[in-house]
Each structure stands twice: as C-alpha cells, then as structure tokens.
Amino acid sequence: MVKSLFNICLAATCQHNLYGYLGDLPTSCKQRLLEFFSSHDQLFLSECAQLVSSPSFGRNLTELRFYLSDQVTDSVLEAIAAHNRALQQIAIIFCQNITDKLTTLFSRSLFQGIRAITSGQRKIEKLEFRALKKLTSNGLSLIKSNSLHTVDLSSCTKSPVKKYKMTSLSLYNAGVQLLHLTVPNQCCLRGICPRALGDCHCHRKVPMGDGEIKSDGIYQLVYLNRNIHCLYLNSCRGLNDQALYDIAHYLGEKLSVLELDFLPNVVDPSSALFYLSRNCPNIKQLSLCRFFEVGRELALMPEYRIAGVGLRDVDLHGNYFFTLPLLPPTVSRIRLSVCGDEDVNSLIDRLETLPQLTSIHLQMNCKEPSWRCVEDANSFLRSILPYIGSKITRLHISLPTIIDGVFSLITQCLPNLSHLALDVKHINNKLLRLFFTGGIHSPGSRLRSLKLCRLRTTYRALFAIARGAHSITDLEVSHIPCVDDRFLALLADNCMGLKNINLNGCRYVTDKGLAALARKCCLKEVRIRATSCTDKSIYLLAQFCPDLEWISHADFSGRPKFSDKALQCLKDSCVQRVIC
C-alpha cells in the first residue's frame, strides 16, 4: 500500500516548512493541511502558528477537524474564528486543552475556545464536540444556526461523577397526568415538561453547572436550534429527565436520530422516554445503551413502551429486560443484551410482533461463571436460535463454555451472520473448523468480523479460519497460545481486505508474521501487546501501512518494548495521527 500523491505533498510541505504561499491554496487543501498539522503536532511551530492565524488562510475555511491533539488550544480556535464566520462543520474530539471560558478585558467580554469558534457561525450544519472534559453548558449558549442538523456531544463529562442526594417530588406533566418522580435536591425546581410552563425564559434562568453539560445547556441548544435532526448525548452524565422533555418539545417532528447511552441521572426513564418518543414520531434511530440500568425490581415492570411511527433502529445494549419493551411494528434492526434468565417465550413473542424486523444483534453475557448460569445461558441459546436465527446478523457470546448442540446451531442456523465474537474457553473445535471449510462457499466466508478471545483451539481450526474467512476485515485472536507466524502468513494470502488485527497475548507472533500482514493488508488498527515483535515490525508498518491509526503494543510488563525512534518514525510516516 502506498500514499496518495496528495498525502505525499502534505508530508513534504510539513517536513520542509513550506508555509510561504499556503494561504492561497484551495479551501479543501487548506482544511486537509490544517488537519495534517494537528495530527503531526506542528501547530506549535512559529511559522505554522503564523500561517493558521493569518486572514488569508482562515477566511474561507468551511470545515475544521481536530482529533486527539494537545496542541489544539483556545488560542488556535480564536485565531481561526477571528477571520471566519462561514464554517459549516466543526469536529473537535479528545482535545483536552479546549475550554469555553469567558474573560473580561476593559469591560469587554471576550469569548474563548468553543464559544469563540461557535459565536456568529450562522452557516454551521454539523457540530461534533466529543470527549471534551472542560466543555460545560456555557459552551452551548452561543450556538445558533437555522442550518444546524447534527450535534454530537458524546462523553463530554467530567470525572468523577458527583453524587446527589435524592428527594421525592410530584410534578405535573403536560397537563395530562401526575408523575411521582425523584429529583436531585441540588437542582432548581422546574416543570418536567416545558409545555406546562410555556417558553418563558423566567422559568429557565437557572445557573448553569460548572464542569459538565447539564440539562440547562441542552435546553439552550434545542431552544435556539430547532432544526436539529441528529442528536448524540452518549455518556453526558450531567443530564436528567428535563433534557429529554426539552428535546421532545423543541425538536419534535424534526428529530430523526437520537442516542442516549449511559445516562445514570435519568430518574424515570420509562415516562420520559415514552413522552419523547410520542412527541418525536419521526425518530428512525434510537440508542438506549444501559438507559434502563436500575434496580432489578423496576426492570421487571411491564410499562416500558417506546412509541413512534417511523422507528427503524433500536439499540438496547446493557438493558437486561425480563420482558422486552413494547416497540412500534416499524422496527427493522435491534440490539439486545441477555444473560440467560429471561423469559424466552415472551421474547420470541415480542420479536414476532415486529413484522419488518430483519437484523438482530444479540449479546449473551453470563452473569457469573457458575455451572448454573452457564447452563441457563446455553439453554436460552438452544431455545431461541431456531426461531430467530435467520434474523441474527451479529452475535456476541461471553461465557466459559458453549455446548456442542448450541454451537452447532450457531454454525448452521444463522445464514445472515456477519459479525461473530466469542469470549469463550471451550467449544467444539471440529465444528469451528467445519464452519470455515469449503473456501468461499463455506458458511464462515460471509463473516466480516471475527473475534475469538482465550479460546482453547487447535492449529487445524486456525488454519481453516485463515483459508476460509475471505471477507474478514476485523479479526481478533487474542490470548490464544497456538497463534503464530504460520497462521498470519496464511491469513495474509487469503484475507487481503483485513484492516484491524488483535494479536494481544500471542507470544509466538514475531516480526515475520507481522511483515506478511503489513505487505499485503492495508492495516488501520494493530494490537500486539505481549507478543515477540521488535522495532522491525514498527518500521514495516511505517513503510507499508500509511493509513494506520492505532497501535497497541505494550502490556503492564512493558512487552514488547519498542524504541522511541521507531515509534516516531511510524507517526511521521502515517497520514493520520497514530494512537500509541
């Protein structure tokens, strides 16, 4: 694999400090160049900083993208914002030196960081502020654009999470019913539903919390930007029920994609979610990972219901329902987590009420390694796979042992399976080998992702995988003792579409095996912790894999130990930032 001519020119420009006439480049080139500066830690160079802050460079930029850079600071954003009010897309991800502070100089307010880059941007269409630990509700107050359709604020939360004392309170909900809720006693008392209070700002003048995004910030965002179609709020732990009611009221029919994963401060998820889904009938994609993660006695309640007339994709990962919530019949894709003690017949009946369902992502996690839990998990799989096997496209199983009868169903009754992950010690190796026997006509040849962890398998089974998994792009064979260079060489010959490889804990993997992969596969992610690779592997990756983005190489013992020179060579040779 070789670099494109454009990427070679970018590298030459940066390495030889050719900054003189770059301000006159086309807009698309300058945007790529700015991303390249950030990825290769050149923003602190004096000439580079002067170029980025020049009016000719920043005037006509329409996109900004910064990823995992400590050199992207408030001053960089302020320099770009000083000459630009035409940005359409902004993506700032894992840049921990970005803030949203407000300073005063000679009685004049000066915006910094996020507030500087969003102030006055009336053409903005897409905002992606992910994993910014210093972003607070204040940083959302100046975002206003009629064109804004996508906002991603995932993981913008500080750590550790504050613990609130809970108190009981009854609030009137939309003039329809009384809700008995529990709310933090440190929060200002506001109506749960904005329709009960109207849009008057006097009801909303609540001090915004420092340190993280809270419900007040979401209110400001949706109140000022009512054309948002896609909203991602995963792991924003400062949000409570109020944010959901505000989203429902102000976005309504405009909303089509909503992700609310890992929100521990939502007190009454059932009522809030039903209100939201009823008032946002056009939601097509809804993600609720561990959204209902509460006491088991509440999880047994049958009132969980999700409304909507166009809902297509539902993610319920981490919600271990004894009875599946009522879903609209339009659902075509669903992700479920089970542990084996669920009501199998009830689950099958609920899934059969979804006539358009074509794709199921099933995750089986054994609660504990006791023989009873393992038996329950296998019994559950044996009962459900014959009924829904044709609809399962992704299967993830984590338990000590899969019995032969269940594994036989997995290899024979899942014709549309594309992703298989097994964190299992004991399975029938003959069945595994037969699953990949037959070349491109084998059942396993359809798999695009295969993840095997700590599996006690044989060379024959591994070689069958290497010969039969022709469509594989993502492979994990971690902590499997018999994985060695012979397997990797065979894999490289037959699986040239491979992009991600996880070889952690495979001590017989050396430079020879990794060289075979690097020469024939365009690798993007490589995990080689606790292997026998040396600096030679790093130089080979630098030479043959310019699109590499991730390498995980040292375990707690420091093995394998690569030199700083080799790692720096890898970083300099790759187009994107390489995460080590």
MIKOL-529858 format. One record per residue: residue in three letters; y, x, z of N, C-alpha, C, O in turn. Coordinates in steps of 0.2 Angstrom, whole numbers, plus 5000, padded with zeros to 4 digits. Example, Ala and Ser with C-alpha at 12.3 -4.5 7.8 and 13.67 -1.06 7.14 Angstrom:
2
ALA497250665039497850625039498450665039498350715042 SER498950645035499550685036500050645039500650675040 
% end
This chain:
580
MET499450045000500050005000500650045000500750095004 VAL501150034996501750074995502350024997502349964996 LYS502950064998503550025000503850004993503750034988 SER504249944993504649924988505149974986505350004991 LEU505449974980506050014979506649994983507050044985 PHE506749934985507249914989507249944996507749964999 ASN506649944999506549975005506550045005506850075010 ILE506350075000506450154999507250164999507450215002 CYS507650124996508350134995508650125002509150165004 LEU508450075006508650065013508550125017508950145021 ALA507950145017507750205021508150265019508450305024 ALA508250285013508650335011509350335013509750385015 THR509650275012510350255015510450275022510950305024 CYS509950255026510050265033509950335035510250365039 GLN509450365032509250435034509750485032509850535035 HIS510150465027510650515024511350495026511850525023 ASN511450445030512050425032512550405026513150425026 LEU512350375021512750355016513050285017512950235014 TYR513550295021513950225023514550215019514850155020 GLY514750265015515450255012515650195008516150165009 TYR515150175004515350114999514850055001514850004996 LEU514550055006514049995008514449935009514049875008 GLY515049935011515349875012515449825006515549765006 ASP515349855000515449824993514749794991514749774985 LEU514249804994513649784992513549704992513949674995 PRO513149684988513049604988512849584995512549624999 THR512949524996512849495003512149505005511949525011 SER511649485001510949495003510749565005510349575009 CYS511049615001510849685003511149705010510849735014 LYS511749675011512049695017511749665023511649695029 GLN511449605022511049575028510449615029510249615035 ARG510049635024509449675025509649735028509249765032 LEU510149765026510349835028510549825036510349875040 LEU510849775038511049765045510449755049510349785055 GLU509949725046509349715050508949785050508649795055 PHE508949825045508649885045509049935050508649965054 PHE509649935051510049975056509749955063509649995067 SER509649885064509449865071508749885072508549905077 SER508349875067507649895068507449965069506949985072 HIS507950015066507850085067508350115072508450175071 ASP508650075076509050105081509650145079509750205081 GLN510050125074510550165071511250125072511750155070 LEU511250075076511850035077512350075081512950065081 PHE512150125085512550165090512850225086513250255089 LEU512650245080512950295077513650275075513750225073 SER514150325076514850305075514950285068515350235067 GLU514750315063514850285056514550225055514850175051 CYS513950205057513650145057514050085060514150035057 ALA514250105066514650055070515350045067515549985066 GLN515650095064516250085060516150035054516549995052 LEU515550045050515350005045515249935046515549885043 VAL514849925052514749855054515349815056515349755055 SER515849855059516449815061516949815056517549785058 SER516849835050517349835045517449765042516949735041 PRO518049745040518149675037517749665031517449615029 SER517649725027517349715020516549705021516249675017 PHE516249735026515549725027515449655030514949625028 GLY515749635035515649575039515849505036515649455038 ARG516349515031516749455029516249405026516349345027 ASN515849415021515449365018514649365020514249345016 LEU514549395026513849385028513649305029514149275032 THR513049285028512849215029512249215034512149165037 GLU511949275035511349275039511449335044511649385042 LEU511149325050511149385055510449375058510149325059 ARG510049435058509449435061509349495065509349555062 PHE509249495072509149545076508549535080508449485083 TYR508049585081507449575084507349635089507249695086 LEU507249625095506949675100507349735099507149795098 SER508049735100508449795100508949795106509249745107 ASP508949845109509349865115510049885113510549875116 GLN510149895106510749915103511249855101511849865100 VAL510949805101511249745099511649715105511249695110 THR512249725106512649705112513149655110513249635104 ASP513549635115514049585114514649615110514849575105 SER514749685110515249715106515049705098515449695094 VAL514449715097514149715090514349645087514549635082 LEU514149595091514249525089514949505088515149475084 GLU515349535093516049515092516449555086516849525083 ALA516149615085516449645079516249605072516649605068 ILE515649575072515449545066515849475066516149455061 ALA515949445072516249375072517049385070517349335068 ALA517349445072518049445071518249435063518849415062 HIS517749445059517949445052517549385048517549385042 ASN517149345052516649305048516649235052516549235058 ARG516749185048516649115050516249075045516349015045 ALA515849115042515449075037514649085038514249075033 LEU514449105044513749115045513349045044513648995046 GLN512749055041512348995040511748995045511448945047 GLN511449055046510849065050510949125055511249185053 ILE510849115061510849175066510149175070509949125073 ALA509849235070509249245074509349305078509349355076 ILE509349295085509349345090508749335094508749295098 ILE508349385094507649375098507549435102507549495099 PHE507349425108507249485113507749535113507549595113 CYS508349525113508949565113509249555120509649515121 GLN509049595125509249585132509949605134510149595140 ASN510249635130510949655131511449605129512049625129 ILE511249545127511749495124511849445130511349425134 THR512449435131512649385136513149325133513149325127 ASP513349285137513849235135514449225139514649175141 LYS514649285142515249295147515849265144515949265137 LEU516349245148517049235146517449275150517449275157 THR517949315147518349355151519049335149519249295144 THR519549355153520249335153520649395152520649445157 LEU521049405147521549465146522249435145522349405140 PHE522749445150523349425149523449355148523749325143 SER523049315152523049245152522749215146522849155144 ARG522349255142522049235136521249235137521049295139 SER520949185135520149185136519849225130520049205124 LEU519449265132519049305126518349285127518049295132 PHE518049265121517349255121516949315120517149355116 GLN516349325123515949375122515249355120515049295121 GLY514849405116514149395114514049325111514349315105 ILE513649285113513349225110513949175109514049145103 ARG514449175113515049125112515449155107515749115103 ALA515549215106515949245101515649235094516049215089 ILE514949245093514649235087514549165085514549145079 THR514649115089514549045088515149005087515248955084 SER515749035090516348995090516648995083516749045080 GLY516848935081517148925075516648925069516848925063 GLN516048935070515548935065515348865063514848835065 ARG515748835058515648765056515148755051514948695049 LYS514848815048514348805042513648825045513248825041 ILE513648835051512948855054512448805053512548745054 GLU511848825050511248775049510648795053510348745055 LYS510548855055509948865059510148925065510448975063 LEU509948905071510048955076509448965080509048925081 GLU509349035081508649055084508849105089508949165088 PHE508949085096509049125101508449125106508349075110 ARG507949165105507349165109507349225113507549285112 ALA507049215119506949265125507549305126507549365127 LEU508149265127508749295129508849285136509049225138 LYS508649325141508649315148509349305151509349275156 LYS509849325147510549315150510949255147511549245148 LEU510549215143510849165140510849105144510349085147 THR511449075146511449015150511748955146511848955140 SER511848895150512048835147512748845144512948815139 ASN513148895147513848905144513848935137514248925133 GLY513248965135513248995129513148945123513248955117 LEU513048885125512948825120513548785119513548745115 SER514048795123514648755124515048755117515348705116 LEU515048805113515448815108515048805101515348805096 ILE514448785101514048775095514248705093514048655096 LYS514548705087514748635084514748645076515148685074 SER514248605073514248605066513848545063513348525066 ASN514148515059513848455056513248475052512848435050 SER513148535050512548565046512048585050511448605047 LEU512048595056511548625061510948575061511048515063 HIS510348605058509748565058509248595062508748555064 THR509248655064508648685068508948735073509448775072 VAL508748725080508948765085508248785089507848735091 ASP508248845090507648875094507848915100508248965099 LEU507748885106507948915112507348935117507448945123 SER506848945114506248965117506249025122506549075120 SER505949015128505949075133506649095135506649155137 CYS507149065134507749085137507849055144508149005146 THR507449095148507449085156507449145160507149195157 LYS507749145165507749205170507049205174506749145175 SER506949255177506349265181506549305187506949355187 PRO506349285193505849225195506149165194506749155195 VAL505749105194506049045194506249015201505849035206 LYS506748985201507048965208506548905210506348865206 LYS506448905217506048845219506548795222506948815226 TYR506448735220506948675223506548635228505948615227 LYS506848615233506648565237506648495234507248475231 MET506148455234506148395231506248335235506048335241 THR506648285233506848225237506748165232506748175226 SER506648105235506448045232507048005230507548005234 LEU507147975224507647935222507447885217507047905213 SER507747825217507647775212508247775207508847765210 LEU508147775201508747775196508547715191507947705189 TYR509147685188509047635184508947665177509347705175 ASN508447645173508347675166508447625161508147575159 ALA509047635158509247605151509247525152509247495147 GLY509347505158509447435159508747395158508747335157 VAL508247435158507547405156507147395162506847345164 GLN507047455166506547455172506847505177507247545175 LEU506547495183506647545188506147595188505547585188 LEU506447655189505947715189506047745196506547755198 HIS505447755199505447795205505347865204504747885203 LEU505847915204505747975202505948025208506148005213 THR505748085207505848145212506248195208506148215203 VAL506848205211507348255208507548305213507448295219 PRO507748365210507948425214508548395218509048375215 ASN508648415225509148395229509748435227510348425230 GLN509748495223510248535222510648505215511148535213 CYS510348465212510648435206511148385207511048345212 CYS511648375203512148325204511748255202511448255197 LEU511948205205511648135204511948105197512548095197 ARG511548105192511748075186511248025184510648035186 GLY511447975180510947925177510447965173510648005169 ILE509847945173509247975169509447955162509248005158 CYS509647895160509747885153510447875152510847835155 PRO510747915147511447915145511647845143512247825144 ARG511247795141511447735139511647695145512047645144 ALA511347705150511547665156512247685159512547645162 LEU512547745157513147765159513647775154514247775155 GLY513447765147513947775142514047845140513747895144 ASP514447865136514647935134515247965137515448015135 CYS515447935142516047955146515948025149515448035152 HIS516348075147516248135150516348145157516048195160 CYS516648095161516748105168516048105171515948125177 HIS515548075168514848075171514548135170513948145173 ARG514748185166514448245164514748305166514548355165 LYS515348295170515648355172515348385178515548375184 VAL514748425177514348455182514348525181514248545175 PRO514448565186514448635185513848665182513348645184 MET513948705176513348725173513048785177513448825179 GLY512348785178512048835182512048905179512048915173 ASP512148955183512149025180511449045179511049035183 GLY511349085174510749125174510149095169509749135168 GLU510249035167509749005163510048945160510548915162 ILE509648915155509848855151509648795155509048795157 LYS510048755157509848695161510048625157510248635151 SER509948575160509948505156510648495154510748465148 ASP511148525157511848515155512048545149512448525145 GLY511748605148511848645142511548605136511848605130 ILE510948575137510648535131511048475130511048455124 TYR511348445135511748385134512348405129512548375124 GLN512648465131513248485127513048505119513348485115 LEU512448525119512148545112512048485108512248485102 VAL511648435110511548375106512148325106512148295101 TYR512548325111513148285110513648305104513948265101 LEU513648375104514148405098513748415092514148425087 ASN513148415092512748425085512248375085511648385087 ARG512348315082511948255081511548255075511148205074 ASN511548305071511148305065510548355066510248375061 ILE510348375072509848425073509148385071509048335074 HIS508748425067508148395065507548425069507048395071 CYS507648495070507048535074507348565080507848605080 LEU507048555086507248575092506648605096506148575097 TYR506748675098506248705101506448735108506948775108 LEU506148705113506348715120505848745124505748735130 ASN505348785121504748805125504948855131505348895130 SER504648845136504748885142505448895145505648945148 CYS505948845143506548835146506448805153506548745153 ARG506348845158506148815164506648775168506548745173 GLY507248785166507848755170507948685168508348645171 LEU507548655163507648595160507248545165506748555167 ASN507548485166507248425169507148365165507348365159 ASP507048305168506948245164507548225160507548195155 GLN508148245163508848225160508848255153509148215148 ALA508648315152508648345145508348295140508548285134 LEU507748275142507348235137507748165135507748145129 TYR508048135140508348075139508948085135509148045130 ASP509348145136509948155132509748175124510048145120 ILE509148205124508948215117508748155113508948145107 ALA508448105117508248045114508848005112508847975107 HIS509348005116509947965115510347985109510647955105 TYR510548055109510948085104510648105098511048105093 LEU510048125098509748145091509348085088509448075082 GLY509048045092508747985090508347995083507848035083 GLU508447955078508047955072508148015068507748025063 LYS508648055070508648125066508148175068507948215063 LEU507848165074507448215076506748215073506448155072 SER506448275070505848265067505348315070504748305069 VAL505548375073505148425076505448435083505948455084 LEU504948435088505148445095504648485099504048465098 GLU504748535102504248575106504548585113505048605114 LEU504148565117504248565125503748595129503548565134 ASP503548655127502948685130503248715137503748745137 PHE502748715142502848745148503548725152503948775153 LEU503648665153504248645157504048615164503948555164 PRO504048655169503748635175504248595179503948565184 ASN504848585177505348545181505448475179505848435181 VAL505048455174505048385172504648345177504048355178 VAL504948305181504648265186504148215184503648205187 ASP504448165180504048115177503948115170504248085166 PRO503448155168503348175161503148115157503348105151 SER502748065160502548005156503047965154503147945148 SER503547945159504047895157504547935152504847905148 ALA504747995154505248025150505048035143505348025138 LEU504348055142504048065135504048005131504147995125 PHE503847945135503747885131504447855129504547835123 TYR504947865133505647845131505847885125506147865120 LEU505747955125505947995120505547985113505947975108 SER504947975114504547965108504747895105504647885099 ARG504847845109505047775107505747775103505847745098 ASN506247815106506947815103506947875098507547875094 CYS506447915097506447955091505847945087505447985087 PRO505847885083505247865080505047915074504547905071 ASN505547955071505347995066505148065067505048105063 ILE504948075074504648145075503948145072503548105072 LYS503948205068503248215065502848275068502248275068 GLN503148315072502848365075503048375082503648375084 LEU502548365087502748365094502248415098501648405098 SER502548465101502148515105502248505112502848505115 LEU501748495116501748475123501348525127500948495132 CYS501248585126500848635130500948635137501548645139 ARG500448615141500548615148501048575151501348585156 PHE501248525147501848475149501648435154502048415159 PHE501048405155500748365160500448405165499948375169 GLU500548465166500248505171500448495178500948525181 VAL500148445181500248415188499648405192499148425190 GLY499648375197499048365202498548325198498748285194 ARG497948335200497348305196497448225197497248195192 GLU497648205203497648135204498148095199498048045197 LEU498648135197499148105192498848115185498948065181 ALA498548165184498248175177497748115175497548105170 LEU497448085181496948035179497247965178496947915176 MET497947965178498247895177498247875170498247925165 PRO498047815168497947795161498647775157498547755152 GLU499247785161499847765157500147815152500647795149 TYR499847865151500147915146500047885139499547865137 ARG500647885136500747855130501247885126501847895128 ILE501147905120501647935115501747885109501247865106 ALA502347865108502547815103502747855097502647915096 GLY502947815092503147845085502847815079502247795080 VAL503147815074502947785068502747835063502447825057 GLY502947905064502847955059502548015062502548065058 LEU502248015068502048075071501348095067500948055066 ARG501448165066500848195062500448245066499848245066 ASP500848285069500548345073500748345080501248335082 VAL500148345084500248345092499848405095499348415093 ASP500248445099499948495102499948485110500448475113 LEU499248475112499148455119498848515123498448505128 HIS498948575121498548635124498748635131499348625133 GLY498248655135498348665143498448595147498448605153 ASN498348535143498348475147497648445147497348425142 TYR497348455153496648435154496548365156496448345161 PHE496648325151496548245152495848225153495448245149 PHE495748185158495148155159495048095153494548085150 THR495648065152495648015146496248035142496848045144 LEU496148045136496648065131497248005131497047945131 PRO497848025130498447985130498347935123498047955119 LEU498647885124498647835118499147865113499747885114 LEU498947875107499347915101499447865096498947825094 PRO499947875092500047825086499547845081499247895080 PRO499347795077498747805072498947855066498547865062 THR499547875066499847915060499647995061499748035057 VAL499348005067499248075069498648105064498148075064 SER498848165061498348195057498048265060497548285058 ARG498448295064498248355067498348355075498848325077 ILE497948385078497948385086497648445089497148465086 ARG497948465094497648525098497448505105497948475108 LEU496848515107496648485113496348545117496048595115 SER496448535124496048585129495548545133495748495136 VAL494948565134494448535138494148585142494148645141 CYS493848565147493448615152492748585153492348625156 GLY492548525150491848505151491748445155491148415155 ASP492148435160492048375164492448315162492448265166 GLU492648315156493048255153492548205151491948215150 ASP492748145150492348085148492248095140492748075136 VAL491648115138491548125131491648065127491948065122 ASN491348015129491347945125492047925124492247895119 SER492447925130493147905129493547945124493947915121 LEU493448005125493748055120493548035113494048035108 ILE492948025111492748015105493047945102493247945097 ASP493047895107493347835105494047835103494347805099 ARG494447875108495147885106495247915100495747905096 LEU494847965098494948005092494847965086495147975081 GLU494347915087494147875081494647825080494647785075 THR495147815085495747765083496247795079496747765078 LEU496147855077496647895073496347905066496047955064 PRO496447855062496147855055496347915050495947925046 GLN496947935052497247995047497048065050497248115047 LEU496748065055496548125059496148175054495548145052 THR496348235052495948275048495848345051495448385048 SER496248365056496248435059496248425066496748405069 ILE495748455069495748465077495648535079495248575076 HIS496048555083496048625086495748615093496148595097 LEU495148635094494848625101494748685105494448735102 GLN494948685111494948745115494548725121494748675125 MET493948755122493548745128493648805133493448865131 ASN493848795139493948845144493548825150493648775153 CYS493048865152492648855158493048865164493348915165 LYS493048815169493448815175493248875179493648915182 GLU492548895180492348945184491648965181491348925178 PRO491449025182490849055179490149025183489649055182 SER490248975186489648945190489148915185489348895179 TRP488548915186488048885182488148815180488048795175 ARG488448775185488548705184489148695179489048655175 CYS489648735180490248725175489948745168490148715163 VAL489548805167489348825161488948775158488948755152 GLU488448745162488048685159488448625157488348595152 ASP488948605161489448555159489748565152489848525148 ALA490048625152490348645145489948645139490148615134 ASN489348665140488848665134488648595133488548575127 SER488548555138488348485137488948445134488748405129 PHE489548465135490048425132490148445125490148405120 LEU490048515123490048535116489448505112489548475106 ARG488848495115488248475112488348395110488148375105 SER488748365115488848295114489448275108489348225105 ILE489948315108490548295104490548325097490748295093 LEU490248385096490248415090489948375084490248375079 PRO489348345085489048305080489548245077489548225071 TYR490048225081490448165080491148195077491348155072 ILE491348245079492048265076492048335073492548365071 GLY491448365072491348425069491648435062491948485061 SER491648385058491948385051492648395052493048415047 LYS493048375057493748375058493948445062494548455062 ILE493548475064493748535068493948595063493448615059 THR494548615064494748675059494848735063494748795061 ARG494948735070495048785074494648775081494648725084 LEU494248825083493848815089493848885093493748935090 HIS494048875099494148925104493748915110493848865113 ILE493248955111492748945117492749005122492749065120 SER492848995128492849045133492449025139492648985143 LEU491849045139491349035144490849095144490749125139 PRO490449105149489949155149489449155144489249205141 THR489149095143488549085138488649025134488848975136 ILE488449035127488348975123487648965122487349015119 ILE487348905123486648905122486448895115486948875111 ASP485848905113485648905106485848845102486048845096 GLY485648785105485748725102486548715101486648685095 VAL486948735105487648725104487948765098488348745094 PHE487648835099487948875094487648865087487948875082 SER487048835086486848805080487248755077487348745071 LEU487548705082487948655079488648685077488848665072 ILE488848735080489448775078489348805071489848795067 THR488848835070488748865063488548815058488548835052 GLN488348755059488048705054488448645053488448615048 CYS488848625059489148555058489948565058490248515059 LEU490248625056490948625056491148655049491348715048 PRO491048615044491148635037491848655036492048695031 ASN492348635039493048655038493348705043493948715043 LEU492948735047493148785052493448845048493248875044 SER494148865050494448915048494648975053494749025051 HIS494648955059494848995065494348985070494248935073 LEU493949045072493449045077493549095082493649155080 ALA493649085089493749135094493249115099493149065102 LEU492849175101492349165106492449225111492349285110 ASP492649205117492649245123492049235127492049205132 VAL491449255124490849245127490349305127490449345123 LYS489949315132489549365133488849355129488649405126 HIS488549305130487949295127487849235122488049175124 ILE487649255116487549205111486949225107486649285108 ASN486649185103486049205099486349245093486649215088 ASN486149305093486349355088486049335081486349355076 LYS485449315081485149295074485549235071485749235065 LEU485749185075486249135072486849155070487149135065 LEU487149205073487849235071487749275065488149265060 ARG487149315064487049345058486949305052487249315047 LEU486549245053486449205048487049165046487149145040 PHE487549155050488149125049488549155043488949125040 PHE488449225043488849265038488449295033488649335028 THR487749275033487349295027487449255021487449195021 GLY487449285015487549255009488149265005488349235000 GLY488549315008489149345004489649285004489849255009 ILE489949274998490549224998490249154998490649114999 HIS489649144998489349074999489149065006488849005007 SER489249115010489049105017489549055021490049055019 PRO489249015026489748975030490349015033490848985033 GLY490149075035490749115038491249145034491749175036 SER491049145027491549165022492249135022492749155019 ARG492249065025492849025024493349045030493849025030 LEU493049085035493449095041494049145039493949195035 ARG494649125041495249165040495449205047495749255047 SER495149185052495249215059494649215063494349165064 LEU494449275065493849285069493949325075494149385074 LYS493849295081494049335087493449335092493149285094 LEU493149395093492549405097492749455103492949505101 CYS492649435109492849475115492249485119491949435122 ARG492049545121491549555126490849535124490449515129 LEU490749525118490149495116489549545115489649605113 ARG488949535118488449575118488049565111487649515111 THR488149605106487949585100487549645097487449695100 THR487349645091486949695088487249725081487749695079 TYR487049785079487349815073487249765067487649765063 ARG486649735067486449695061486949635061487149615055 ALA487149605066487649555066488349575064488649535060 LEU488549635067489149655065489249675057489749655054 PHE488649705055488649725048488649655043488949655038 ALA488349605046488349545042489049515042489249485037 ILE489449525048490149495048490549535043490949505039 ALA490449605043490849645038490749635031491149635027 ARG490149605029489949595022490149525020490249505015 GLY490149475025490249405024490849375025491049325022 ALA491349405029491949375031492449395026492949435027 HIS492449375020492849395014493549375015494049405012 SER493649315018494349285018494749305025495249275026 ILE494449345029494749355035495349395035495449445031 THR495849375038496549405039496649435046497049475047 ASP496349405051496449415058495749425061495349385062 LEU495649485064494949505067495049535073495449585074 GLU494649515078494649545085493949555086493449505086 VAL493749615088493049635090493149685096492849735097 SER493549655101493749705107493149705112492749655113 HIS493149765115492649775121491949755119491549735123 ILE491749775112491049765110490849835109491049875104 PRO490349865113490149935113489849955106489950015104 CYS489549915102489249945096489749945090489549965084 VAL490349925091490849935085491050005084491250045089 ASP490950035078491050105077491350105070491550065066 ASP491450175067491750185061491350155055491650135050 ARG490650155056490250125050490450055049490550035043 PHE490550015054490749945054491449935050491549895046 LEU491949985052492549975050492649995042492949965038 ALA492150045040492150065033491950005029492149995024 LEU491349975031491149915028491649865028491649825023 LEU491949855033492449795033493049815028493249765025 ALA493249875028493749895023493549875016493949855012 ASP492949885014492749875007492649805005492749785000 ASN492549765010492449695009492949645011493049585009 CYS493449665015493949625018494649655017494949675022 MET494849655011495449685009496049645011496649675011 GLY495949585013496549545015496749545022497149515025 LEU496349595026496449595033497149625035497349675032 LYS497449595039498149615041498149625049498549675051 ASN497749595053497849605060497149625063496649595061 ILE497049685066496449705069496549725076496949755078 ASN496049705080496049715088495349755089494849725089 LEU495449815091494849855092494849885100494549935101 ASN495249855104495349875111494649885114494249835114 GLY494549935118493949945121493349975117492849975120 CYS493449985111492950005107492950085106493250115102 ARG492650115111492650195112492350235106492550295105 TYR491950205102491650245096492050235090491850265085 VAL492650205090493150195084493550265084493850275089 THR493550295079493950365078494350355072494450305069 ASP494650415071495150415065494850405058495150375054 LYS494150415058493850405051493850335050493950305044 GLY493650295055493650215054494250185052494350145048 LEU494750205056495450185055495750205049496150165046 ALA495550265046495850285040495550245034495950225030 ALA494950215035494650175030495050105029495150085024 LEU495250085035495650015035496350025033496549985029 ALA496650085035497350095033497450105025497950085022 ARG496950135022496950145015496850085011497150085005 LYS496450035013496349985009496549915011496549865008 CYS496849915017497149845020497849855022498049905025 CYS498249805020498949805022499049785029499249725030 LEU498949825034498949805041499649795044500149825042 LYS499649745048500349725051500249735059500749755062 GLU499649725062499549725069498949765070498449745068 VAL498949815074498449865076498349865083498849895086 ARG497849855086497749865093497149915094496549895093 ILE497249975097496750025098496750055105496650115105 ARG496850015110496850035117496050055118495650025116 ALA496050115122495350135124494950155119494350135119 THR495150185113494750205108494750275107495050315112 SER494450305102494450385102494950405096494850465093 CYS495450365094495850385089496350445092496550445098 THR496650485087497150535089497750525084497850475081 ASP498150575085498850575081498650565073499050535070 LYS498150585071497950575064497950505062498150485056 SER497750465066497750385064498450365064498550325059 ILE498850385068499550365068499950385061500250345058 TYR499750445059500050475053499750435047500150425042 LEU499150415047498850375042499150305041499350285036 LEU499250275047499650215047500350215044500550175040 ALA500650275046501350285044501350295036501850275033 GLN500850325033500850335026500650275022500950265017 PHE500150235024499850185020500050115022499850065019 CYS500350105028500450035031501250025032501450025038 PRO501650025027502350025029502649955032503149955034 ASP502149905031502349835034502149835041502149775044 LEU501849885044501649875051502149855056502749885055 GLU502049815060502549785065502349795072502749795077 TRP501649805074501449805081500849855081500349855077 ILE500849905086500349945088500249945095500749965099 SER499649935098499549935105499049985106498449985103 HIS499250045109498750105109498550135116498050175116 ALA498950115121498750155127498550105133498950055134 ASP497950115136497750075142498050105148498450145148 PHE497850075154498050095160497850175162498250205166 SER497350195158497150265159497550315155497450375155 GLY497950285150498350325145497950345139498150385135 ARG497350315138496950325132497050275127497150215128 PRO497050295120497150365118497950385119498350345119 LYS498050455120498650475121498950505114498650555112 PHE499450475112499750495105500450535107500750515112 SER500650585103501250615104501850575102501750535098 ASP502350595105503050555104503250575096503550525093 LYS503050635094503250645087502850605082503150575077 ALA502250585083501850545079502050475079502150445074 LEU502250445085502450385086503150375082503250325079 GLN503550425083504250415080504150425072504550385069 CYS503650455070503550465063503350395060503550365055 LEU502950355064502750295062503350245062503350205057 LYS503750245067504350205067504750215061505050165059 ASP504850275060505350295054505050275047505450265043 SER504450275047504150255040504050185039503950165033 CYS504050145044503950075043504550035042505150055044 VAL504549985038505149945036505449905042506049905043 GLN505049865046505249835051505149875058504849925058 ARG505449845063505349885069504649875071504249825071 VAL504349935073503649945076503649935083503949975087 ILE503349885086503249875093502649915096502149905094 CYS502849965100502350015103502149995110501750025113 
% end
